[in-house]
Amino acid sequence: QRRVARQLWNLSSDATLSGFFRQESNNWSTTFTITQKRRTGVFSGSGADVAGNFKVRGNLSETTLAFVKEYARHPAMWRGVGDSGVYWGQWEIEGDAGDFALRTVEHSESSGAPAAQAWTGQWAVDGGAWVNMQLSLELNQTGLLKGVGGDEKGLFLLSGSLKGNTLCFMQEYVTTRDGHGHKLQTVICDGASQDGHTFSGKWKVTTSQLTGKWILTNKVGAHLPQHPLSGHSFNSAAHHHVGQQQVPWPAPQHGHYQHHSTPPL
């Protein structure tokens, strides 16, 4: 019995984390697989992104995440907070830092491989141009939607539910300052689907009267996005503040994105 208890105590589990990190107003996707000791939360693993292959080692709990991401050229320190399998925080290397948002990816019970779901999205202010979103989302069999994403404004957490053909979710923009996570702005979205794959509807910022439209498409059977998309620099002059909340967005030109030939970090 003691031997069995010791074996259970030292069991390891595999997990995949997927999401985005932000550098110089650009969002870059990253995905890595880890093996974690259940007793201590210590993990190690590997992955790849636009900056190259890397190894990771660190500690993961339900509410905190801290690890070193080691590229061939240099290490980067990532620290953040978590809630319900979604994590956000700040990465740091000497002389540079930025935000990140990651989610744990559910694995298929039959194959043990990450469940493959790719989503694309766009939003627009009423009367404005469409803005692309990068997304790492999962809609599970119980109708719960969770994930992370990014656009030219920044990175965000996304959570919601699907009931019938109606999808309602909350989009929370996040950042990290002075080692603490902050939620900058919350957007409430509701809409519906005619075919079960493409959803569209209306959104509203909770701290203002700003409203607009959105669209999300679930590409069934596709892989999670691995290629980086860059965004505009955020135009702070086009914003005003309500308390500590930032409202509204500028109206960017549709499709005005650029690919960077030089990897970040």
Accessible surface in RSA format (square Angstrom, percent):
REM  Atomic radii and reference values for relative SASA: ProtOr
REM  Chains: A
REM  Algorithm: Lee & Richards
REM  Probe-radius: 1.40
REM  Slices: 20
REM RES _ NUM      All-atoms   Total-Side   Main-Chain    Non-polar    All polar
REM                ABS   REL    ABS   REL    ABS   REL    ABS   REL    ABS   REL
RES GLN A   1   195.97 109.6 154.10 112.6  41.87  99.7  57.90 123.2 138.07 104.7
RES ARG A   2   206.29  86.6 198.68 101.3   7.61  18.1  72.09  98.5 134.20  81.3
RES ARG A   3   168.01  70.5 165.51  84.4   2.50   5.9  42.32  57.8 125.69  76.2
RES VAL A   4    84.47  55.6  84.47  76.5   0.00   0.0  84.47  73.4   0.00   0.0
RES ALA A   5    58.83  54.1  50.31  77.6   8.52  19.4  54.25  76.4   4.58  12.1
RES ARG A   6   137.93  57.9 132.26  67.4   5.67  13.5  57.21  78.2  80.71  48.9
RES GLN A   7   106.06  59.3  97.53  71.3   8.53  20.3  41.03  87.3  65.03  49.3
RES LEU A   8   109.04  60.7 100.08  71.6   8.96  22.5 100.31  70.4   8.73  23.5
RES TRP A   9   155.48  62.4 149.31  72.3   6.17  14.5 143.38  76.4  12.10  19.6
RES ASN A  10    62.78  43.3  55.67  53.8   7.12  17.1  19.80  47.7  42.98  41.5
RES LEU A  11    71.15  39.6  68.65  49.1   2.51   6.3  71.15  50.0   0.00   0.0
RES SER A  12    46.72  39.5  24.41  32.6  22.31  51.4  17.66  37.6  29.06  40.7
RES SER A  13    37.31  31.5  29.86  39.9   7.45  17.2  24.97  53.2  12.34  17.3
RES ASP A  14    95.33  66.8  70.61  70.3  24.72  58.4  17.34  40.8  77.98  77.8
RES ALA A  15    23.25  21.4  22.24  34.3   1.01   2.3  23.25  32.7   0.00   0.0
RES THR A  16     3.30   2.3   3.30   3.3   0.01   0.0   3.16   4.2   0.14   0.2
RES LEU A  17     0.21   0.1   0.21   0.1   0.00   0.0   0.21   0.1   0.00   0.0
RES SER A  18     4.08   3.4   4.08   5.4   0.00   0.0   0.00   0.0   4.08   5.7
RES GLY A  19     1.50   1.9   0.00   N/A   1.50   1.9   0.22   0.6   1.28   2.9
RES PHE A  20     3.94   2.0   3.94   2.4   0.00   0.0   3.94   2.4   0.00   0.0
RES PHE A  21     0.00   0.0   0.00   0.0   0.00   0.0   0.00   0.0   0.00   0.0
RES ARG A  22    30.54  12.8  29.76  15.2   0.78   1.9  14.34  19.6  16.20   9.8
RES GLN A  23    14.66   8.2  11.51   8.4   3.16   7.5   5.60  11.9   9.06   6.9
RES GLU A  24   142.34  81.7 107.48  81.3  34.86  83.0  49.27  95.3  93.07  76.0
RES SER A  25    31.88  26.9  25.91  34.6   5.97  13.7   4.93  10.5  26.95  37.8
RES ASN A  26     8.16   5.6   8.16   7.9   0.00   0.0   0.00   0.0   8.16   7.9
RES ASN A  27     0.81   0.6   0.71   0.7   0.10   0.2   0.00   0.0   0.81   0.8
RES TRP A  28     6.87   2.8   6.87   3.3   0.00   0.0   6.35   3.4   0.52   0.8
RES SER A  29     6.67   5.6   3.81   5.1   2.86   6.6   3.16   6.7   3.51   4.9
RES THR A  30     1.30   0.9   0.00   0.0   1.30   3.1   1.09   1.5   0.21   0.3
RES THR A  31    28.48  20.3  24.84  25.2   3.65   8.7  24.03  32.3   4.46   6.7
RES PHE A  32     2.30   1.2   0.00   0.0   2.30   6.0   2.30   1.4   0.00   0.0
RES THR A  33    64.50  45.9  60.82  61.7   3.68   8.8  41.50  55.7  23.00  34.8
RES ILE A  34     1.36   0.8   0.04   0.0   1.32   3.2   1.34   1.0   0.02   0.1
RES THR A  35    65.90  46.9  60.80  61.6   5.10  12.2  36.61  49.2  29.29  44.3
RES GLN A  36    28.09  15.7  27.90  20.4   0.19   0.4   1.42   3.0  26.67  20.2
RES LYS A  37    96.72  47.2  96.61  59.3   0.11   0.3  60.15  54.1  36.58  39.0
RES ARG A  38   148.98  62.6 119.03  60.7  29.95  71.3  47.24  64.6 101.74  61.7
RES ARG A  39   119.01  50.0  84.48  43.1  34.53  82.2  13.88  19.0 105.13  63.7
RES THR A  40    59.00  42.0  36.09  36.6  22.91  54.6  42.32  56.8  16.68  25.2
RES GLY A  41     8.29  10.2   0.00   N/A   8.29  10.2   7.59  20.8   0.70   1.6
RES VAL A  42    78.57  51.7  77.60  70.3   0.97   2.3  77.60  67.4   0.97   2.6
RES PHE A  43     3.57   1.8   0.11   0.1   3.46   9.0   2.44   1.5   1.13   3.2
RES SER A  44    64.18  54.2  62.11  82.9   2.07   4.8  30.12  64.1  34.06  47.7
RES GLY A  45    22.25  27.4   0.00   N/A  22.25  27.4  16.40  45.0   5.84  13.1
RES SER A  46    62.25  52.6  57.58  76.9   4.67  10.7  21.12  45.0  41.13  57.6
RES GLY A  47    18.85  23.2   0.00   N/A  18.85  23.2  14.70  40.4   4.14   9.3
RES ALA A  48    46.85  43.1  39.38  60.8   7.47  17.0  39.45  55.6   7.40  19.6
RES ASP A  49    21.20  14.9   0.02   0.0  21.18  50.1  10.11  23.8  11.09  11.1
RES VAL A  50    46.30  30.5  22.80  20.6  23.50  56.6  33.15  28.8  13.14  35.7
RES ALA A  51    15.17  13.9   0.09   0.1  15.08  34.3   0.97   1.4  14.19  37.6
RES GLY A  52    30.15  37.2   0.00   N/A  30.15  37.2  30.15  82.8   0.00   0.0
RES ASN A  53   119.57  82.5 106.36 102.8  13.21  31.8  30.09  72.4  89.48  86.5
RES PHE A  54     6.63   3.3   0.00   0.0   6.63  17.3   4.02   2.4   2.61   7.5
RES LYS A  55   142.54  69.5 142.53  87.5   0.01   0.0  84.97  76.5  57.58  61.3
RES VAL A  56     3.06   2.0   0.00   0.0   3.06   7.4   0.27   0.2   2.78   7.5
RES ARG A  57   128.09  53.8 125.85  64.2   2.24   5.3  47.15  64.4  80.94  49.1
RES GLY A  58    20.10  24.8   0.00   N/A  20.10  24.8  17.41  47.8   2.68   6.0
RES ASN A  59    58.65  40.4  57.25  55.3   1.40   3.4  25.13  60.5  33.52  32.4
RES LEU A  60    15.03   8.4  11.81   8.4   3.23   8.1  11.81   8.3   3.23   8.7
RES SER A  61    48.75  41.2  37.66  50.3  11.10  25.6  45.58  97.1   3.17   4.4
RES GLU A  62   148.31  85.1 140.07 106.0   8.24  19.6  57.91 112.0  90.40  73.8
RES THR A  63    85.79  61.0  83.67  84.8   2.13   5.1  63.02  84.6  22.78  34.4
RES THR A  64    68.95  49.0  68.95  69.9   0.00   0.0  54.51  73.2  14.44  21.8
RES LEU A  65     1.62   0.9   0.15   0.1   1.47   3.7   0.17   0.1   1.46   3.9
RES ALA A  66    37.76  34.7  34.95  53.9   2.81   6.4  35.08  49.4   2.68   7.1
RES PHE A  67     1.60   0.8   0.00   0.0   1.60   4.2   1.60   1.0   0.00   0.0
RES VAL A  68    29.23  19.2  29.23  26.5   0.00   0.0  29.23  25.4   0.00   0.0
RES LYS A  69     0.00   0.0   0.00   0.0   0.00   0.0   0.00   0.0   0.00   0.0
RES GLU A  70    61.94  35.6  56.51  42.7   5.44  12.9  13.45  26.0  48.49  39.6
RES TYR A  71    16.28   7.6   3.95   2.2  12.33  32.1   4.86   3.7  11.42  14.1
RES ALA A  72   112.65 103.6  64.49  99.5  48.16 109.5  77.54 109.2  35.11  93.0
RES ARG A  73   158.28  66.5 121.88  62.1  36.39  86.7  72.37  98.9  85.91  52.1
RES HIS A  74    46.06  25.2  39.73  27.6   6.33  16.2  45.51  46.9   0.55   0.6
RES PRO A  75    81.24  59.2  74.43  67.8   6.81  24.8  74.64  61.6   6.59  41.0
RES ALA A  76     1.39   1.3   0.00   0.0   1.39   3.2   1.39   2.0   0.00   0.0
RES MET A  77    50.73  26.3  48.34  32.0   2.39   5.7  38.92  33.1  11.81  15.6
RES TRP A  78     0.00   0.0   0.00   0.0   0.00   0.0   0.00   0.0   0.00   0.0
RES ARG A  79   125.90  52.9 123.24  62.8   2.66   6.3  52.17  71.3  73.73  44.7
RES GLY A  80    15.00  18.5   0.00   N/A  15.00  18.5   7.17  19.7   7.83  17.5
RES VAL A  81    57.96  38.1  57.96  52.5   0.00   0.0  57.96  50.4   0.00   0.0
RES GLY A  82     9.84  12.1   0.00   N/A   9.84  12.1   0.00   0.0   9.84  22.0
RES ASP A  83    88.88  62.3  83.56  83.2   5.31  12.6  19.87  46.8  69.01  68.8
RES SER A  84    92.11  77.8  62.66  83.6  29.45  67.9  52.99 112.8  39.13  54.8
RES GLY A  85    17.67  21.8   0.00   N/A  17.67  21.8  10.50  28.8   7.17  16.1
RES VAL A  86    12.14   8.0  12.08  10.9   0.06   0.2  12.08  10.5   0.06   0.2
RES TYR A  87     8.84   4.1   8.84   5.0   0.00   0.0   0.00   0.0   8.84  10.9
RES TRP A  88    20.38   8.2  20.19   9.8   0.18   0.4  20.19  10.8   0.18   0.3
RES GLY A  89     2.45   3.0   0.00   N/A   2.45   3.0   1.72   4.7   0.72   1.6
RES GLN A  90    46.63  26.1  45.10  33.0   1.53   3.6   4.87  10.4  41.76  31.7
RES TRP A  91     0.00   0.0   0.00   0.0   0.00   0.0   0.00   0.0   0.00   0.0
RES GLU A  92    73.51  42.2  70.57  53.4   2.94   7.0  12.25  23.7  61.26  50.0
RES ILE A  93    36.13  20.6  23.75  17.7  12.38  29.8  31.00  22.3   5.13  13.9
RES GLU A  94   181.09 104.0 145.37 110.0  35.72  85.1  67.61 130.8 113.48  92.6
RES GLY A  95    85.20 105.1   0.00   N/A  85.20 105.1  43.86 120.4  41.35  92.6
RES ASP A  96    48.94  34.3  36.85  36.7  12.09  28.6  16.91  39.8  32.03  31.9
RES ALA A  97    46.20  42.5  24.24  37.4  21.96  50.0  24.47  34.5  21.74  57.6
RES GLY A  98    13.22  16.3   0.00   N/A  13.22  16.3  13.22  36.3   0.00   0.0
RES ASP A  99    24.61  17.2  22.55  22.4   2.06   4.9   2.44   5.7  22.17  22.1
RES PHE A 100     0.57   0.3   0.00   0.0   0.57   1.5   0.00   0.0   0.57   1.6
RES ALA A 101     0.00   0.0   0.00   0.0   0.00   0.0   0.00   0.0   0.00   0.0
RES LEU A 102     0.00   0.0   0.00   0.0   0.00   0.0   0.00   0.0   0.00   0.0
RES ARG A 103     1.13   0.5   1.13   0.6   0.00   0.0   0.00   0.0   1.13   0.7
RES THR A 104    29.10  20.7  29.05  29.5   0.05   0.1  23.08  31.0   6.02   9.1
RES VAL A 105     6.37   4.2   0.67   0.6   5.69  13.7   0.97   0.8   5.40  14.7
RES GLU A 106    89.60  51.4  86.53  65.5   3.08   7.3  24.63  47.6  64.97  53.0
RES HIS A 107    54.84  30.0  34.77  24.2  20.07  51.3  30.25  31.2  24.59  28.6
RES SER A 108    38.17  32.3  27.55  36.8  10.62  24.5  24.50  52.2  13.67  19.2
RES GLU A 109   183.97 105.6 143.04 108.2  40.92  97.4  65.07 125.9 118.90  97.1
RES SER A 110   112.53  95.1  67.96  90.7  44.57 102.7  58.61 124.8  53.92  75.5
RES SER A 111    81.72  69.1  43.00  57.4  38.72  89.2  47.11 100.3  34.61  48.5
RES GLY A 112    45.69  56.3   0.00   N/A  45.69  56.3  31.46  86.3  14.23  31.9
RES ALA A 113    47.47  43.6  42.53  65.6   4.94  11.2  47.37  66.7   0.09   0.3
RES PRO A 114    59.15  43.1  46.90  42.8  12.25  44.5  46.90  38.7  12.25  76.1
RES ALA A 115    29.41  27.0  22.27  34.4   7.14  16.2  27.61  38.9   1.80   4.8
RES ALA A 116    42.64  39.2  23.49  36.3  19.15  43.6  26.41  37.2  16.23  43.0
RES GLN A 117    31.32  17.5  31.32  22.9   0.00   0.0  12.43  26.4  18.90  14.3
RES ALA A 118     8.49   7.8   8.49  13.1   0.00   0.0   8.49  12.0   0.00   0.0
RES TRP A 119     5.52   2.2   0.15   0.1   5.38  12.6   0.15   0.1   5.38   8.7
RES THR A 120    60.20  42.8  58.40  59.2   1.80   4.3  48.23  64.8  11.98  18.1
RES GLY A 121     7.56   9.3   0.00   N/A   7.56   9.3   2.77   7.6   4.80  10.7
RES GLN A 122    45.96  25.7  45.96  33.6   0.00   0.0  10.62  22.6  35.34  26.8
RES TRP A 123    10.52   4.2  10.52   5.1   0.00   0.0  10.52   5.6   0.00   0.0
RES ALA A 124     0.00   0.0   0.00   0.0   0.00   0.0   0.00   0.0   0.00   0.0
RES VAL A 125    27.66  18.2  26.76  24.2   0.90   2.2  26.76  23.3   0.90   2.4
RES ASP A 126    69.42  48.6  49.90  49.7  19.52  46.2  33.83  79.6  35.59  35.5
RES GLY A 127    90.43 111.5   0.00   N/A  90.43 111.5  44.61 122.4  45.83 102.6
RES GLY A 128    25.08  30.9   0.00   N/A  25.08  30.9  12.24  33.6  12.84  28.7
RES ALA A 129    36.73  33.8  22.11  34.1  14.62  33.3  31.37  44.2   5.36  14.2
RES TRP A 130    72.43  29.1  71.05  34.4   1.38   3.2  49.75  26.5  22.68  36.8
RES VAL A 131     2.34   1.5   0.61   0.6   1.74   4.2   2.34   2.0   0.00   0.0
RES ASN A 132    40.32  27.8  39.34  38.0   0.98   2.3   7.76  18.7  32.55  31.5
RES MET A 133    12.23   6.3   4.79   3.2   7.45  17.7   4.44   3.8   7.80  10.3
RES GLN A 134    17.60   9.8  12.79   9.3   4.81  11.4  12.31  26.2   5.28   4.0
RES LEU A 135     0.89   0.5   0.00   0.0   0.89   2.2   0.00   0.0   0.89   2.4
RES SER A 136     2.04   1.7   2.04   2.7   0.00   0.0   2.04   4.3   0.00   0.0
RES LEU A 137     0.07   0.0   0.00   0.0   0.07   0.2   0.00   0.0   0.07   0.2
RES GLU A 138    12.71   7.3  12.18   9.2   0.53   1.3   4.84   9.4   7.88   6.4
RES LEU A 139    29.85  16.6  18.71  13.4  11.14  28.0  18.71  13.1  11.14  30.0
RES ASN A 140    58.87  40.6  47.09  45.5  11.78  28.4  21.60  52.0  37.27  36.0
RES GLN A 141   192.55 107.7 151.54 110.8  41.00  97.6  62.39 132.8 130.15  98.7
RES THR A 142   110.41  78.5  74.88  75.9  35.52  84.7  82.96 111.4  27.45  41.5
RES GLY A 143    10.18  12.5   0.00   N/A  10.18  12.5   9.71  26.7   0.46   1.0
RES LEU A 144   103.22  57.5 101.61  72.7   1.61   4.1 101.65  71.4   1.56   4.2
RES LEU A 145     2.73   1.5   0.00   0.0   2.73   6.9   0.00   0.0   2.73   7.3
RES LYS A 146    47.52  23.2  47.52  29.2   0.00   0.0  35.69  32.1  11.83  12.6
RES GLY A 147     0.00   0.0   0.00   N/A   0.00   0.0   0.00   0.0   0.00   0.0
RES VAL A 148     0.00   0.0   0.00   0.0   0.00   0.0   0.00   0.0   0.00   0.0
RES GLY A 149     0.00   0.0   0.00   N/A   0.00   0.0   0.00   0.0   0.00   0.0
RES GLY A 150     0.00   0.0   0.00   N/A   0.00   0.0   0.00   0.0   0.00   0.0
RES ASP A 151     0.68   0.5   0.00   0.0   0.68   1.6   0.68   1.6   0.00   0.0
RES GLU A 152     9.23   5.3   9.09   6.9   0.15   0.3   4.65   9.0   4.58   3.7
RES LYS A 153    20.07   9.8   5.17   3.2  14.90  35.5   3.55   3.2  16.53  17.6
RES GLY A 154     8.59  10.6   0.00   N/A   8.59  10.6   8.59  23.6   0.00   0.0
RES LEU A 155     1.94   1.1   0.13   0.1   1.81   4.5   0.13   0.1   1.81   4.9
RES PHE A 156     0.00   0.0   0.00   0.0   0.00   0.0   0.00   0.0   0.00   0.0
RES LEU A 157    15.10   8.4  14.74  10.5   0.36   0.9  14.95  10.5   0.15   0.4
RES LEU A 158     2.40   1.3   0.75   0.5   1.65   4.1   1.30   0.9   1.10   3.0
RES SER A 159    50.49  42.7  48.36  64.5   2.13   4.9  35.49  75.6  15.00  21.0
RES GLY A 160    20.50  25.3   0.00   N/A  20.50  25.3  14.74  40.4   5.76  12.9
RES SER A 161    33.72  28.5  32.34  43.2   1.38   3.2  14.84  31.6  18.88  26.5
RES LEU A 162    43.52  24.2  31.53  22.6  11.99  30.1  31.53  22.1  11.99  32.3
RES LYS A 163   159.29  77.7 148.26  91.0  11.03  26.3  96.25  86.6  63.04  67.2
RES GLY A 164    75.70  93.3   0.00   N/A  75.70  93.3  46.27 127.0  29.42  65.9
RES ASN A 165    80.55  55.5  74.23  71.7   6.32  15.2  26.57  64.0  53.97  52.2
RES THR A 166    59.70  42.5  58.47  59.3   1.23   2.9  35.21  47.3  24.50  37.0
RES LEU A 167     0.25   0.1   0.25   0.2   0.00   0.0   0.25   0.2   0.00   0.0
RES CYS A 168    58.34  44.1  56.28  62.8   2.06   4.8  25.96  65.8  32.38  34.9
RES PHE A 169    11.07   5.5   3.51   2.2   7.56  19.7   9.35   5.7   1.73   4.9
RES MET A 170    66.75  34.6  65.66  43.5   1.09   2.6  45.67  38.8  21.08  27.9
RES GLN A 171    12.36   6.9  12.36   9.0   0.00   0.0   0.04   0.1  12.33   9.3
RES GLU A 172    21.62  12.4  21.62  16.4   0.00   0.0   0.00   0.0  21.62  17.6
RES TYR A 173     3.59   1.7   3.59   2.0   0.00   0.0   2.83   2.1   0.76   0.9
RES VAL A 174     5.67   3.7   0.81   0.7   4.86  11.7   0.81   0.7   4.86  13.2
RES THR A 175    18.23  13.0  17.53  17.8   0.70   1.7   5.40   7.3  12.83  19.4
RES THR A 176    13.02   9.3   7.02   7.1   6.00  14.3   6.99   9.4   6.03   9.1
RES ARG A 177   124.34  52.2 119.82  61.1   4.52  10.8  51.32  70.1  73.02  44.3
RES ASP A 178   138.69  97.2 100.94 100.5  37.76  89.3  39.24  92.4  99.45  99.2
RES GLY A 179    67.69  83.5   0.00   N/A  67.69  83.5  33.40  91.7  34.28  76.8
RES HIS A 180   122.12  66.7 119.18  82.8   2.94   7.5  73.25  75.5  48.88  56.9
RES GLY A 181    30.53  37.6   0.00   N/A  30.53  37.6   2.14   5.9  28.40  63.6
RES HIS A 182    72.81  39.8  68.47  47.6   4.34  11.1  47.14  48.6  25.67  29.9
RES LYS A 183    93.17  45.5  69.69  42.8  23.47  55.9  38.35  34.5  54.82  58.4
RES LEU A 184    29.88  16.6  28.63  20.5   1.25   3.1  29.88  21.0   0.00   0.0
RES GLN A 185     1.87   1.0   0.38   0.3   1.49   3.5   0.99   2.1   0.88   0.7
RES THR A 186    29.63  21.1  28.09  28.5   1.54   3.7  10.80  14.5  18.83  28.5
RES VAL A 187     2.50   1.6   2.50   2.3   0.00   0.0   2.50   2.2   0.00   0.0
RES ILE A 188    78.13  44.5  76.11  56.7   2.02   4.9  76.11  54.8   2.02   5.5
RES CYS A 189     1.75   1.3   1.53   1.7   0.22   0.5   0.00   0.0   1.75   1.9
RES ASP A 190    75.70  53.0  74.82  74.5   0.89   2.1  15.18  35.7  60.53  60.4
RES GLY A 191    12.86  15.9   0.00   N/A  12.86  15.9  11.77  32.3   1.09   2.4
RES ALA A 192    37.84  34.8  31.68  48.9   6.16  14.0  32.25  45.4   5.59  14.8
RES SER A 193     5.35   4.5   0.63   0.8   4.72  10.9   2.51   5.3   2.84   4.0
RES GLN A 194   177.08  99.0 139.19 101.7  37.89  90.2  64.89 138.1 112.19  85.1
RES ASP A 195    89.25  62.5  61.62  61.3  27.62  65.3  42.17  99.3  47.07  46.9
RES GLY A 196    45.97  56.7   0.00   N/A  45.97  56.7  29.23  80.2  16.74  37.5
RES HIS A 197    82.75  45.2  82.75  57.5   0.00   0.0  53.46  55.1  29.29  34.1
RES THR A 198    45.92  32.7  41.03  41.6   4.89  11.7  27.32  36.7  18.61  28.1
RES PHE A 199     2.38   1.2   2.33   1.4   0.05   0.1   2.38   1.4   0.00   0.0
RES SER A 200    57.12  48.3  51.22  68.4   5.89  13.6  16.86  35.9  40.26  56.4
RES GLY A 201    20.68  25.5   0.00   N/A  20.68  25.5  16.86  46.3   3.82   8.6
RES LYS A 202   118.74  57.9 117.69  72.2   1.05   2.5  89.19  80.3  29.55  31.5
RES TRP A 203     8.05   3.2   4.38   2.1   3.67   8.6   6.59   3.5   1.45   2.4
RES LYS A 204    80.54  39.3  80.16  49.2   0.38   0.9  68.46  61.6  12.08  12.9
RES VAL A 205     0.00   0.0   0.00   0.0   0.00   0.0   0.00   0.0   0.00   0.0
RES THR A 206    70.25  50.0  38.76  39.3  31.50  75.1  38.05  51.1  32.21  48.7
RES THR A 207    51.60  36.7  30.54  31.0  21.07  50.2  39.87  53.5  11.74  17.7
RES SER A 208    27.32  23.1  15.69  20.9  11.62  26.8  25.81  55.0   1.50   2.1
RES GLN A 209   154.05  86.1 136.98 100.1  17.06  40.6  65.82 140.1  88.23  66.9
RES LEU A 210    34.81  19.4  27.96  20.0   6.85  17.2  32.67  22.9   2.14   5.8
RES THR A 211    49.27  35.0  46.35  47.0   2.92   6.9  30.89  41.5  18.38  27.8
RES GLY A 212     0.00   0.0   0.00   N/A   0.00   0.0   0.00   0.0   0.00   0.0
RES LYS A 213    75.90  37.0  75.90  46.6   0.00   0.0  28.48  25.6  47.43  50.5
RES TRP A 214     4.68   1.9   3.06   1.5   1.62   3.8   3.06   1.6   1.62   2.6
RES ILE A 215    54.34  30.9  54.33  40.5   0.00   0.0  54.34  39.1   0.00   0.0
RES LEU A 216     0.33   0.2   0.13   0.1   0.20   0.5   0.33   0.2   0.00   0.0
RES THR A 217    36.95  26.3  36.76  37.3   0.20   0.5  23.85  32.0  13.10  19.8
RES ASN A 218    19.07  13.2  16.22  15.7   2.85   6.9   0.03   0.1  19.04  18.4
RES LYS A 219   104.88  51.2  97.84  60.0   7.05  16.8  57.71  51.9  47.17  50.2
RES VAL A 220   105.14  69.2  75.39  68.3  29.75  71.7  76.80  66.7  28.34  76.9
RES GLY A 221    63.02  77.7   0.00   N/A  63.02  77.7  34.42  94.5  28.60  64.0
RES ALA A 222    34.82  32.0  25.73  39.7   9.09  20.7  34.64  48.8   0.18   0.5
RES HIS A 223   150.06  82.0 138.56  96.3  11.51  29.4  95.54  98.5  54.52  63.4
RES LEU A 224    17.41   9.7  12.47   8.9   4.93  12.4  12.47   8.8   4.93  13.3
RES PRO A 225    46.20  33.7  32.07  29.2  14.13  51.4  43.50  35.9   2.70  16.8
RES GLN A 226    79.06  44.2  66.73  48.8  12.33  29.4  44.89  95.6  34.17  25.9
RES HIS A 227   151.96  83.1 141.63  98.4  10.33  26.4  95.84  98.8  56.12  65.3
RES PRO A 228    24.23  17.7  22.95  20.9   1.28   4.7  23.54  19.4   0.70   4.3
RES LEU A 229    66.26  36.9  65.78  47.1   0.48   1.2  66.03  46.4   0.23   0.6
RES SER A 230     4.45   3.8   2.43   3.2   2.02   4.7   1.93   4.1   2.53   3.5
RES GLY A 231    16.38  20.2   0.00   N/A  16.38  20.2   3.71  10.2  12.67  28.4
RES HIS A 232    44.34  24.2  38.27  26.6   6.07  15.5  24.81  25.6  19.54  22.7
RES SER A 233    84.36  71.3  68.12  90.9  16.24  37.4  30.89  65.8  53.47  74.9
RES PHE A 234    57.57  28.8  35.12  21.8  22.45  58.4  37.26  22.6  20.31  58.1
RES ASN A 235    74.88  51.6  68.36  66.1   6.52  15.7  23.32  56.1  51.56  49.8
RES SER A 236    82.40  69.6  71.48  95.4  10.92  25.2  36.49  77.7  45.91  64.3
RES ALA A 237    97.26  89.4  56.57  87.3  40.69  92.6  69.52  97.9  27.74  73.5
RES ALA A 238    45.33  41.7  17.22  26.6  28.11  63.9  30.12  42.4  15.21  40.3
RES HIS A 239    21.82  11.9   1.89   1.3  19.93  51.0   3.67   3.8  18.15  21.1
RES HIS A 240   104.72  57.2 101.06  70.2   3.66   9.4  75.15  77.4  29.57  34.4
RES HIS A 241   118.13  64.6  91.62  63.7  26.51  67.8  60.61  62.5  57.52  66.9
RES VAL A 242    67.18  44.2  62.05  56.2   5.13  12.4  65.53  56.9   1.64   4.5
RES GLY A 243    73.03  90.1   0.00   N/A  73.03  90.1  44.31 121.6  28.72  64.3
RES GLN A 244   163.71  91.5 145.34 106.2  18.37  43.7  54.01 115.0 109.70  83.2
RES GLN A 245    49.82  27.9  49.82  36.4   0.00   0.0   9.03  19.2  40.79  30.9
RES GLN A 246    35.82  20.0  35.82  26.2   0.00   0.0   3.20   6.8  32.62  24.7
RES VAL A 247     0.89   0.6   0.73   0.7   0.16   0.4   0.89   0.8   0.00   0.0
RES PRO A 248    32.32  23.6  31.71  28.9   0.61   2.2  32.32  26.7   0.00   0.0
RES TRP A 249    18.56   7.4   6.38   3.1  12.18  28.6   6.38   3.4  12.18  19.8
RES PRO A 250    34.49  25.1  26.40  24.1   8.10  29.4  34.40  28.4   0.09   0.6
RES ALA A 251    65.81  60.5  39.42  60.8  26.39  60.0  41.08  57.9  24.73  65.5
RES PRO A 252    17.33  12.6   6.52   5.9  10.81  39.3  17.09  14.1   0.25   1.5
RES GLN A 253   133.12  74.4 128.95  94.2   4.17   9.9  46.45  98.9  86.67  65.7
RES HIS A 254   108.99  59.6  83.97  58.4  25.02  64.0  55.04  56.7  53.95  62.8
RES GLY A 255    45.83  56.5   0.00   N/A  45.83  56.5  21.11  57.9  24.72  55.4
RES HIS A 256    97.64  53.4  90.56  62.9   7.08  18.1  50.66  52.2  46.99  54.7
RES TYR A 257    46.55  21.7  22.07  12.6  24.47  63.7  23.12  17.4  23.43  28.9
RES GLN A 258   113.86  63.7 107.71  78.7   6.15  14.6  35.81  76.2  78.05  59.2
RES HIS A 259   137.00  74.9 108.21  75.2  28.79  73.7  75.87  78.2  61.13  71.1
RES HIS A 260    83.19  45.5  63.79  44.3  19.39  49.6  37.73  38.9  45.46  52.9
RES SER A 261   117.22  99.1  77.55 103.5  39.67  91.4  58.50 124.6  58.72  82.3
RES THR A 262   104.22  74.1  95.52  96.8   8.70  20.7  66.43  89.2  37.79  57.1
RES PRO A 263    61.21  44.6  49.90  45.5  11.31  41.1  50.44  41.6  10.77  66.9
RES PRO A 264    13.80  10.1   3.57   3.3  10.22  37.2  13.80  11.4   0.00   0.0
RES LEU A 265    21.15  11.8   0.00   0.0  21.15  53.2  16.96  11.9   4.20  11.3
END  Absolute sums over single chains surface
CHAIN  1 A    13516.7      10635.7       2881.1       7376.6       6140.2
END  Absolute sums over all chains
TOTAL         13516.7      10635.7       2881.1       7376.6       6140.2
